[in-house]
Amino acid sequence: MSLQTTATSPDRRVIPMKQEQPVGGAIIDAQGREIPITETMIQQACRELHKAWVAAVPKQA
């Protein structure tokens, strides 16, 4: 999964970003410092979520 691929649909467009370019948000660390959120951080979080994904089991009536 990557936000850096160009969509094939003419009405949708993805703008590639540099991996370490801030994406408009920040986190505050334990010492109170503001750490810009980067594309790399988002991709890592998505990979971790993907590994932890557990499919829902359908309920039986």
PDB file of N, H, CA, C and O in Angstrom:
ATOM      1  N   MET A   1       0.849  -1.165   0.000  1.00  0.00           N
ATOM      2  CA  MET A   1       0.000   0.000   0.000  1.00  0.00           C
ATOM      3  C   MET A   1       0.894   1.227   0.000  1.00  0.00           C
ATOM      4  O   MET A   1       1.746   1.385   0.875  1.00  0.00           O
ATOM      5  N   SER A   2       0.698   2.094  -0.983  1.00  0.00           N
ATOM      6  H   SER A   2       0.006   1.965  -1.693  1.00  0.00           H
ATOM      7  CA  SER A   2       1.522   3.282  -1.062  1.00  0.00           C
ATOM      8  C   SER A   2       0.720   4.447  -1.600  1.00  0.00           C
ATOM      9  O   SER A   2      -0.017   4.306  -2.575  1.00  0.00           O
ATOM     10  N   LEU A   3       0.859   5.573  -0.979  1.00  0.00           N
ATOM     11  H   LEU A   3       1.458   5.688  -0.187  1.00  0.00           H
ATOM     12  CA  LEU A   3       0.205   6.773  -1.462  1.00  0.00           C
ATOM     13  C   LEU A   3       1.011   7.412  -2.581  1.00  0.00           C
ATOM     14  O   LEU A   3       0.618   8.449  -3.115  1.00  0.00           O
ATOM     15  N   GLN A   4       2.128   6.806  -2.937  1.00  0.00           N
ATOM     16  H   GLN A   4       2.447   5.964  -2.503  1.00  0.00           H
ATOM     17  CA  GLN A   4       2.988   7.404  -3.935  1.00  0.00           C
ATOM     18  C   GLN A   4       2.729   6.890  -5.342  1.00  0.00           C
ATOM     19  O   GLN A   4       3.444   7.274  -6.267  1.00  0.00           O
ATOM     20  N   THR A   5       1.750   6.052  -5.531  1.00  0.00           N
ATOM     21  H   THR A   5       1.169   5.741  -4.779  1.00  0.00           H
ATOM     22  CA  THR A   5       1.421   5.594  -6.870  1.00  0.00           C
ATOM     23  C   THR A   5       0.369   6.522  -7.451  1.00  0.00           C
ATOM     24  O   THR A   5      -0.463   7.065  -6.724  1.00  0.00           O
ATOM     25  N   THR A   6       0.408   6.699  -8.748  1.00  0.00           N
ATOM     26  H   THR A   6       1.083   6.258  -9.339  1.00  0.00           H
ATOM     27  CA  THR A   6      -0.549   7.571  -9.409  1.00  0.00           C
ATOM     28  C   THR A   6      -1.815   6.801  -9.703  1.00  0.00           C
ATOM     29  O   THR A   6      -1.758   5.701 -10.253  1.00  0.00           O
ATOM     30  N   ALA A   7      -2.950   7.354  -9.349  1.00  0.00           N
ATOM     31  H   ALA A   7      -2.997   8.247  -8.902  1.00  0.00           H
ATOM     32  CA  ALA A   7      -4.236   6.712  -9.608  1.00  0.00           C
ATOM     33  C   ALA A   7      -4.509   6.718 -11.109  1.00  0.00           C
ATOM     34  O   ALA A   7      -4.116   7.649 -11.812  1.00  0.00           O
ATOM     35  N   THR A   8      -5.183   5.674 -11.601  1.00  0.00           N
ATOM     36  H   THR A   8      -5.502   4.918 -11.030  1.00  0.00           H
ATOM     37  CA  THR A   8      -5.475   5.581 -13.023  1.00  0.00           C
ATOM     38  C   THR A   8      -6.735   6.336 -13.395  1.00  0.00           C
ATOM     39  O   THR A   8      -6.927   6.658 -14.568  1.00  0.00           O
ATOM     40  N   SER A   9      -7.592   6.626 -12.448  1.00  0.00           N
ATOM     41  H   SER A   9      -7.437   6.365 -11.495  1.00  0.00           H
ATOM     42  CA  SER A   9      -8.828   7.351 -12.711  1.00  0.00           C
ATOM     43  C   SER A   9      -8.504   8.820 -13.000  1.00  0.00           C
ATOM     44  O   SER A   9      -7.738   9.434 -12.258  1.00  0.00           O
ATOM     45  N   PRO A  10      -9.081   9.396 -14.073  1.00  0.00           N
ATOM     46  CA  PRO A  10      -8.753  10.787 -14.418  1.00  0.00           C
ATOM     47  C   PRO A  10      -9.241  11.809 -13.392  1.00  0.00           C
ATOM     48  O   PRO A  10      -8.713  12.920 -13.344  1.00  0.00           O
ATOM     49  N   ASP A  11     -10.232  11.465 -12.573  1.00  0.00           N
ATOM     50  H   ASP A  11     -10.661  10.563 -12.611  1.00  0.00           H
ATOM     51  CA  ASP A  11     -10.748  12.417 -11.596  1.00  0.00           C
ATOM     52  C   ASP A  11     -10.044  12.329 -10.242  1.00  0.00           C
ATOM     53  O   ASP A  11     -10.364  13.096  -9.333  1.00  0.00           O
ATOM     54  N   ARG A  12      -9.096  11.411 -10.094  1.00  0.00           N
ATOM     55  H   ARG A  12      -8.836  10.788 -10.831  1.00  0.00           H
ATOM     56  CA  ARG A  12      -8.350  11.269  -8.841  1.00  0.00           C
ATOM     57  C   ARG A  12      -6.878  11.452  -9.132  1.00  0.00           C
ATOM     58  O   ARG A  12      -6.370  10.988 -10.153  1.00  0.00           O
ATOM     59  N   ARG A  13      -6.197  12.133  -8.225  1.00  0.00           N
ATOM     60  H   ARG A  13      -6.610  12.509  -7.395  1.00  0.00           H
ATOM     61  CA  ARG A  13      -4.781  12.373  -8.428  1.00  0.00           C
ATOM     62  C   ARG A  13      -4.052  12.255  -7.096  1.00  0.00           C
ATOM     63  O   ARG A  13      -4.516  12.777  -6.082  1.00  0.00           O
ATOM     64  N   VAL A  14      -2.928  11.582  -7.097  1.00  0.00           N
ATOM     65  H   VAL A  14      -2.551  11.158  -7.921  1.00  0.00           H
ATOM     66  CA  VAL A  14      -2.101  11.447  -5.902  1.00  0.00           C
ATOM     67  C   VAL A  14      -0.812  12.202  -6.160  1.00  0.00           C
ATOM     68  O   VAL A  14      -0.154  11.994  -7.179  1.00  0.00           O
ATOM     69  N   ILE A  15      -0.458  13.070  -5.244  1.00  0.00           N
ATOM     70  H   ILE A  15      -0.993  13.238  -4.416  1.00  0.00           H
ATOM     71  CA  ILE A  15       0.767  13.845  -5.392  1.00  0.00           C
ATOM     72  C   ILE A  15       1.876  13.156  -4.612  1.00  0.00           C
ATOM     73  O   ILE A  15       1.800  13.065  -3.387  1.00  0.00           O
ATOM     74  N   PRO A  16       2.912  12.664  -5.306  1.00  0.00           N
ATOM     75  CA  PRO A  16       4.018  12.003  -4.601  1.00  0.00           C
ATOM     76  C   PRO A  16       4.705  12.973  -3.638  1.00  0.00           C
ATOM     77  O   PRO A  16       4.881  14.153  -3.942  1.00  0.00           O
ATOM     78  N   MET A  17       5.091  12.447  -2.468  1.00  0.00           N
ATOM     79  H   MET A  17       4.948  11.488  -2.222  1.00  0.00           H
ATOM     80  CA  MET A  17       5.785  13.254  -1.473  1.00  0.00           C
ATOM     81  C   MET A  17       7.134  12.624  -1.178  1.00  0.00           C
ATOM     82  O   MET A  17       7.316  11.416  -1.325  1.00  0.00           O
ATOM     83  N   LYS A  18       8.068  13.447  -0.765  1.00  0.00           N
ATOM     84  H   LYS A  18       7.921  14.429  -0.645  1.00  0.00           H
ATOM     85  CA  LYS A  18       9.345  12.921  -0.304  1.00  0.00           C
ATOM     86  C   LYS A  18       9.090  12.188   1.003  1.00  0.00           C
ATOM     87  O   LYS A  18       8.251  12.611   1.799  1.00  0.00           O
ATOM     88  N   GLN A  19       9.808  11.092   1.231  1.00  0.00           N
ATOM     89  H   GLN A  19      10.489  10.748   0.584  1.00  0.00           H
ATOM     90  CA  GLN A  19       9.570  10.244   2.400  1.00  0.00           C
ATOM     91  C   GLN A  19       9.685  10.998   3.719  1.00  0.00           C
ATOM     92  O   GLN A  19       8.934  10.703   4.649  1.00  0.00           O
ATOM     93  N   GLU A  20      10.579  11.942   3.831  1.00  0.00           N
ATOM     94  H   GLU A  20      11.188  12.182   3.075  1.00  0.00           H
ATOM     95  CA  GLU A  20      10.789  12.634   5.103  1.00  0.00           C
ATOM     96  C   GLU A  20      10.165  14.024   5.132  1.00  0.00           C
ATOM     97  O   GLU A  20      10.404  14.782   6.073  1.00  0.00           O
ATOM     98  N   GLN A  21       9.376  14.372   4.128  1.00  0.00           N
ATOM     99  H   GLN A  21       9.182  13.756   3.365  1.00  0.00           H
ATOM    100  CA  GLN A  21       8.687  15.658   4.116  1.00  0.00           C
ATOM    101  C   GLN A  21       7.517  15.608   5.092  1.00  0.00           C
ATOM    102  O   GLN A  21       6.719  14.673   5.029  1.00  0.00           O
ATOM    103  N   PRO A  22       7.388  16.587   5.997  1.00  0.00           N
ATOM    104  CA  PRO A  22       6.246  16.583   6.920  1.00  0.00           C
ATOM    105  C   PRO A  22       4.927  16.605   6.146  1.00  0.00           C
ATOM    106  O   PRO A  22       4.821  17.249   5.102  1.00  0.00           O
ATOM    107  N   VAL A  23       3.925  15.897   6.668  1.00  0.00           N
ATOM    108  H   VAL A  23       4.011  15.374   7.516  1.00  0.00           H
ATOM    109  CA  VAL A  23       2.641  15.800   5.974  1.00  0.00           C
ATOM    110  C   VAL A  23       1.565  16.678   6.618  1.00  0.00           C
ATOM    111  O   VAL A  23       0.391  16.563   6.267  1.00  0.00           O
ATOM    112  N   GLY A  24       1.940  17.535   7.535  1.00  0.00           N
ATOM    113  H   GLY A  24       2.894  17.628   7.820  1.00  0.00           H
ATOM    114  CA  GLY A  24       0.981  18.485   8.084  1.00  0.00           C
ATOM    115  C   GLY A  24       0.526  18.211   9.504  1.00  0.00           C
ATOM    116  O   GLY A  24      -0.408  18.857   9.978  1.00  0.00           O
ATOM    117  N   GLY A  25       1.150  17.287  10.187  1.00  0.00           N
ATOM    118  H   GLY A  25       1.909  16.763   9.801  1.00  0.00           H
ATOM    119  CA  GLY A  25       0.787  16.996  11.565  1.00  0.00           C
ATOM    120  C   GLY A  25       2.038  16.809  12.398  1.00  0.00           C
ATOM    121  O   GLY A  25       3.152  16.791  11.874  1.00  0.00           O
ATOM    122  N   ALA A  26       1.847  16.670  13.691  1.00  0.00           N
ATOM    123  H   ALA A  26       0.942  16.685  14.116  1.00  0.00           H
ATOM    124  CA  ALA A  26       2.987  16.459  14.578  1.00  0.00           C
ATOM    125  C   ALA A  26       2.535  15.679  15.800  1.00  0.00           C
ATOM    126  O   ALA A  26       1.354  15.662  16.149  1.00  0.00           O
ATOM    127  N   ILE A  27       3.498  15.037  16.441  1.00  0.00           N
ATOM    128  H   ILE A  27       4.457  15.052  16.158  1.00  0.00           H
ATOM    129  CA  ILE A  27       3.259  14.389  17.725  1.00  0.00           C
ATOM    130  C   ILE A  27       4.139  15.094  18.753  1.00  0.00           C
ATOM    131  O   ILE A  27       5.139  15.719  18.399  1.00  0.00           O
ATOM    132  N   ILE A  28       3.767  14.992  20.002  1.00  0.00           N
ATOM    133  H   ILE A  28       2.954  14.484  20.289  1.00  0.00           H
ATOM    134  CA  ILE A  28       4.553  15.586  21.082  1.00  0.00           C
ATOM    135  C   ILE A  28       5.205  14.441  21.851  1.00  0.00           C
ATOM    136  O   ILE A  28       4.514  13.555  22.354  1.00  0.00           O
ATOM    137  N   ASP A  29       6.545  14.458  21.942  1.00  0.00           N
ATOM    138  H   ASP A  29       7.107  15.177  21.533  1.00  0.00           H
ATOM    139  CA  ASP A  29       7.229  13.369  22.639  1.00  0.00           C
ATOM    140  C   ASP A  29       7.192  13.585  24.152  1.00  0.00           C
ATOM    141  O   ASP A  29       6.633  14.571  24.632  1.00  0.00           O
ATOM    142  N   ALA A  30       7.790  12.656  24.896  1.00  0.00           N
ATOM    143  H   ALA A  30       8.244  11.855  24.506  1.00  0.00           H
ATOM    144  CA  ALA A  30       7.751  12.681  26.362  1.00  0.00           C
ATOM    145  C   ALA A  30       8.423  13.926  26.946  1.00  0.00           C
ATOM    146  O   ALA A  30       8.107  14.331  28.065  1.00  0.00           O
ATOM    147  N   GLN A  31       9.342  14.532  26.198  1.00  0.00           N
ATOM    148  H   GLN A  31       9.599  14.203  25.289  1.00  0.00           H
ATOM    149  CA  GLN A  31      10.025  15.734  26.673  1.00  0.00           C
ATOM    150  C   GLN A  31       9.319  17.014  26.215  1.00  0.00           C
ATOM    151  O   GLN A  31       9.820  18.113  26.450  1.00  0.00           O
ATOM    152  N   GLY A  32       8.154  16.878  25.561  1.00  0.00           N
ATOM    153  H   GLY A  32       7.747  15.985  25.370  1.00  0.00           H
ATOM    154  CA  GLY A  32       7.397  18.044  25.131  1.00  0.00           C
ATOM    155  C   GLY A  32       7.823  18.613  23.794  1.00  0.00           C
ATOM    156  O   GLY A  32       7.375  19.694  23.411  1.00  0.00           O
ATOM    157  N   ARG A  33       8.686  17.902  23.075  1.00  0.00           N
ATOM    158  H   ARG A  33       9.050  17.024  23.387  1.00  0.00           H
ATOM    159  CA  ARG A  33       9.134  18.376  21.767  1.00  0.00           C
ATOM    160  C   ARG A  33       8.130  17.990  20.689  1.00  0.00           C
ATOM    161  O   ARG A  33       7.543  16.910  20.733  1.00  0.00           O
ATOM    162  N   GLU A  34       7.941  18.875  19.730  1.00  0.00           N
ATOM    163  H   GLU A  34       8.418  19.753  19.695  1.00  0.00           H
ATOM    164  CA  GLU A  34       7.041  18.621  18.609  1.00  0.00           C
ATOM    165  C   GLU A  34       7.819  17.895  17.513  1.00  0.00           C
ATOM    166  O   GLU A  34       8.827  18.403  17.021  1.00  0.00           O
ATOM    167  N   ILE A  35       7.343  16.696  17.132  1.00  0.00           N
ATOM    168  H   ILE A  35       6.524  16.284  17.532  1.00  0.00           H
ATOM    169  CA  ILE A  35       7.998  15.886  16.104  1.00  0.00           C
ATOM    170  C   ILE A  35       7.080  15.845  14.884  1.00  0.00           C
ATOM    171  O   ILE A  35       5.980  15.300  14.972  1.00  0.00           O
ATOM    172  N   PRO A  36       7.504  16.407  13.743  1.00  0.00           N
ATOM    173  CA  PRO A  36       6.657  16.378  12.549  1.00  0.00           C
ATOM    174  C   PRO A  36       6.403  14.941  12.085  1.00  0.00           C
ATOM    175  O   PRO A  36       7.306  14.105  12.094  1.00  0.00           O
ATOM    176  N   ILE A  37       5.162  14.670  11.680  1.00  0.00           N
ATOM    177  H   ILE A  37       4.428  15.350  11.673  1.00  0.00           H
ATOM    178  CA  ILE A  37       4.799  13.352  11.149  1.00  0.00           C
ATOM    179  C   ILE A  37       5.211  13.313   9.684  1.00  0.00           C
ATOM    180  O   ILE A  37       4.886  14.221   8.920  1.00  0.00           O
ATOM    181  N   THR A  38       5.929  12.257   9.291  1.00  0.00           N
ATOM    182  H   THR A  38       6.193  11.519   9.912  1.00  0.00           H
ATOM    183  CA  THR A  38       6.409  12.122   7.916  1.00  0.00           C
ATOM    184  C   THR A  38       5.692  10.980   7.200  1.00  0.00           C
ATOM    185  O   THR A  38       5.032  10.153   7.828  1.00  0.00           O
ATOM    186  N   GLU A  39       5.833  10.949   5.887  1.00  0.00           N
ATOM    187  H   GLU A  39       6.370  11.621   5.376  1.00  0.00           H
ATOM    188  CA  GLU A  39       5.275   9.864   5.074  1.00  0.00           C
ATOM    189  C   GLU A  39       5.815   8.516   5.542  1.00  0.00           C
ATOM    190  O   GLU A  39       5.072   7.536   5.584  1.00  0.00           O
ATOM    191  N   THR A  40       7.092   8.455   5.892  1.00  0.00           N
ATOM    192  H   THR A  40       7.696   9.251   5.858  1.00  0.00           H
ATOM    193  CA  THR A  40       7.696   7.213   6.376  1.00  0.00           C
ATOM    194  C   THR A  40       7.001   6.731   7.644  1.00  0.00           C
ATOM    195  O   THR A  40       6.741   5.537   7.789  1.00  0.00           O
ATOM    196  N   MET A  41       6.702   7.638   8.556  1.00  0.00           N
ATOM    197  H   MET A  41       6.914   8.608   8.438  1.00  0.00           H
ATOM    198  CA  MET A  41       6.026   7.272   9.805  1.00  0.00           C
ATOM    199  C   MET A  41       4.633   6.716   9.521  1.00  0.00           C
ATOM    200  O   MET A  41       4.216   5.736  10.139  1.00  0.00           O
ATOM    201  N   ILE A  42       3.916   7.334   8.593  1.00  0.00           N
ATOM    202  H   ILE A  42       4.255   8.130   8.090  1.00  0.00           H
ATOM    203  CA  ILE A  42       2.573   6.868   8.242  1.00  0.00           C
ATOM    204  C   ILE A  42       2.636   5.491   7.598  1.00  0.00           C
ATOM    205  O   ILE A  42       1.843   4.614   7.941  1.00  0.00           O
ATOM    206  N   GLN A  43       3.571   5.288   6.668  1.00  0.00           N
ATOM    207  H   GLN A  43       4.215   6.000   6.390  1.00  0.00           H
ATOM    208  CA  GLN A  43       3.705   3.990   6.007  1.00  0.00           C
ATOM    209  C   GLN A  43       4.057   2.895   7.013  1.00  0.00           C
ATOM    210  O   GLN A  43       3.538   1.783   6.915  1.00  0.00           O
ATOM    211  N   GLN A  44       4.931   3.190   7.980  1.00  0.00           N
ATOM    212  H   GLN A  44       5.353   4.093   8.060  1.00  0.00           H
ATOM    213  CA  GLN A  44       5.293   2.212   9.005  1.00  0.00           C
ATOM    214  C   GLN A  44       4.075   1.852   9.850  1.00  0.00           C
ATOM    215  O   GLN A  44       3.850   0.679  10.147  1.00  0.00           O
ATOM    216  N   ALA A  45       3.296   2.846  10.235  1.00  0.00           N
ATOM    217  H   ALA A  45       3.479   3.800   9.994  1.00  0.00           H
ATOM    218  CA  ALA A  45       2.091   2.585  11.029  1.00  0.00           C
ATOM    219  C   ALA A  45       1.102   1.726  10.246  1.00  0.00           C
ATOM    220  O   ALA A  45       0.480   0.826  10.810  1.00  0.00           O
ATOM    221  N   CYS A  46       0.954   1.999   8.951  1.00  0.00           N
ATOM    222  H   CYS A  46       1.459   2.731   8.492  1.00  0.00           H
ATOM    223  CA  CYS A  46       0.048   1.198   8.114  1.00  0.00           C
ATOM    224  C   CYS A  46       0.527  -0.250   8.020  1.00  0.00           C
ATOM    225  O   CYS A  46      -0.286  -1.173   8.069  1.00  0.00           O
ATOM    226  N   ARG A  47       1.839  -0.456   7.884  1.00  0.00           N
ATOM    227  H   ARG A  47       2.499   0.293   7.844  1.00  0.00           H
ATOM    228  CA  ARG A  47       2.379  -1.829   7.834  1.00  0.00           C
ATOM    229  C   ARG A  47       2.096  -2.566   9.139  1.00  0.00           C
ATOM    230  O   ARG A  47       1.706  -3.734   9.119  1.00  0.00           O
ATOM    231  N   GLU A  48       2.290  -1.896  10.269  1.00  0.00           N
ATOM    232  H   GLU A  48       2.607  -0.948  10.285  1.00  0.00           H
ATOM    233  CA  GLU A  48       2.038  -2.531  11.565  1.00  0.00           C
ATOM    234  C   GLU A  48       0.562  -2.874  11.735  1.00  0.00           C
ATOM    235  O   GLU A  48       0.231  -3.948  12.238  1.00  0.00           O
ATOM    236  N   LEU A  49      -0.322  -1.977  11.321  1.00  0.00           N
ATOM    237  H   LEU A  49      -0.053  -1.105  10.913  1.00  0.00           H
ATOM    238  CA  LEU A  49      -1.756  -2.265  11.385  1.00  0.00           C
ATOM    239  C   LEU A  49      -2.122  -3.433  10.481  1.00  0.00           C
ATOM    240  O   LEU A  49      -2.930  -4.283  10.854  1.00  0.00           O
ATOM    241  N   HIS A  50      -1.529  -3.476   9.291  1.00  0.00           N
ATOM    242  H   HIS A  50      -0.872  -2.786   8.988  1.00  0.00           H
ATOM    243  CA  HIS A  50      -1.810  -4.566   8.351  1.00  0.00           C
ATOM    244  C   HIS A  50      -1.390  -5.916   8.947  1.00  0.00           C
ATOM    245  O   HIS A  50      -2.105  -6.907   8.800  1.00  0.00           O
ATOM    246  N   LYS A  51      -0.236  -5.955   9.618  1.00  0.00           N
ATOM    247  H   LYS A  51       0.345  -5.150   9.737  1.00  0.00           H
ATOM    248  CA  LYS A  51       0.233  -7.205  10.236  1.00  0.00           C
ATOM    249  C   LYS A  51      -0.675  -7.640  11.384  1.00  0.00           C
ATOM    250  O   LYS A  51      -0.848  -8.835  11.621  1.00  0.00           O
ATOM    251  N   ALA A  52      -1.259  -6.666  12.100  1.00  0.00           N
ATOM    252  H   ALA A  52      -1.119  -5.695  11.907  1.00  0.00           H
ATOM    253  CA  ALA A  52      -2.090  -6.978  13.265  1.00  0.00           C
ATOM    254  C   ALA A  52      -3.559  -7.216  12.903  1.00  0.00           C
ATOM    255  O   ALA A  52      -4.360  -7.559  13.773  1.00  0.00           O
ATOM    256  N   TRP A  53      -3.912  -7.041  11.643  1.00  0.00           N
ATOM    257  H   TRP A  53      -3.261  -6.763  10.937  1.00  0.00           H
ATOM    258  CA  TRP A  53      -5.310  -7.157  11.206  1.00  0.00           C
ATOM    259  C   TRP A  53      -5.854  -8.551  11.462  1.00  0.00           C
ATOM    260  O   TRP A  53      -5.208  -9.546  11.133  1.00  0.00           O
ATOM    261  N   VAL A  54      -7.039  -8.624  12.046  1.00  0.00           N
ATOM    262  H   VAL A  54      -7.564  -7.816  12.313  1.00  0.00           H
ATOM    263  CA  VAL A  54      -7.737  -9.886  12.268  1.00  0.00           C
ATOM    264  C   VAL A  54      -9.114  -9.732  11.641  1.00  0.00           C
ATOM    265  O   VAL A  54      -9.865  -8.821  11.992  1.00  0.00           O
ATOM    266  N   ALA A  55      -9.443 -10.619  10.718  1.00  0.00           N
ATOM    267  H   ALA A  55      -8.833 -11.358  10.433  1.00  0.00           H
ATOM    268  CA  ALA A  55     -10.736 -10.543  10.046  1.00  0.00           C
ATOM    269  C   ALA A  55     -11.865 -10.870  11.019  1.00  0.00           C
ATOM    270  O   ALA A  55     -11.716 -11.713  11.903  1.00  0.00           O
ATOM    271  N   ALA A  56     -12.983 -10.195  10.842  1.00  0.00           N
ATOM    272  H   ALA A  56     -13.104  -9.510  10.123  1.00  0.00           H
ATOM    273  CA  ALA A  56     -14.157 -10.443  11.681  1.00  0.00           C
ATOM    274  C   ALA A  56     -14.759 -11.799  11.332  1.00  0.00           C
ATOM    275  O   ALA A  56     -14.772 -12.203  10.169  1.00  0.00           O
ATOM    276  N   VAL A  57     -15.251 -12.488  12.340  1.00  0.00           N
ATOM    277  H   VAL A  57     -15.240 -12.160  13.285  1.00  0.00           H
ATOM    278  CA  VAL A  57     -15.906 -13.780  12.145  1.00  0.00           C
ATOM    279  C   VAL A  57     -17.409 -13.524  12.058  1.00  0.00           C
ATOM    280  O   VAL A  57     -17.977 -12.906  12.958  1.00  0.00           O
ATOM    281  N   PRO A  58     -18.068 -13.992  10.980  1.00  0.00           N
ATOM    282  CA  PRO A  58     -19.511 -13.755  10.855  1.00  0.00           C
ATOM    283  C   PRO A  58     -20.285 -14.426  11.987  1.00  0.00           C
ATOM    284  O   PRO A  58     -19.951 -15.532  12.414  1.00  0.00           O
ATOM    285  N   LYS A  59     -21.327 -13.739  12.467  1.00  0.00           N
ATOM    286  H   LYS A  59     -21.598 -12.841  12.121  1.00  0.00           H
ATOM    287  CA  LYS A  59     -22.187 -14.308  13.509  1.00  0.00           C
ATOM    288  C   LYS A  59     -23.068 -15.383  12.898  1.00  0.00           C
ATOM    289  O   LYS A  59     -23.534 -15.258  11.766  1.00  0.00           O
ATOM    290  N   GLN A  60     -23.285 -16.429  13.656  1.00  0.00           N
ATOM    291  H   GLN A  60     -22.906 -16.531  14.576  1.00  0.00           H
ATOM    292  CA  GLN A  60     -24.213 -17.475  13.217  1.00  0.00           C
ATOM    293  C   GLN A  60     -25.545 -17.239  13.910  1.00  0.00           C
ATOM    294  O   GLN A  60     -25.591 -16.958  15.107  1.00  0.00           O
ATOM    295  N   ALA A  61     -26.629 -17.356  13.149  1.00  0.00           N
ATOM    296  H   ALA A  61     -26.592 -17.585  12.176  1.00  0.00           H
ATOM    297  CA  ALA A  61     -27.967 -17.085  13.700  1.00  0.00           C
ATOM    298  C   ALA A  61     -28.450 -18.171  14.613  1.00  0.00           C
ATOM    299  O   ALA A  61     -29.555 -18.082  15.149  1.00  0.00           O
TER     300      ALA A  61
END
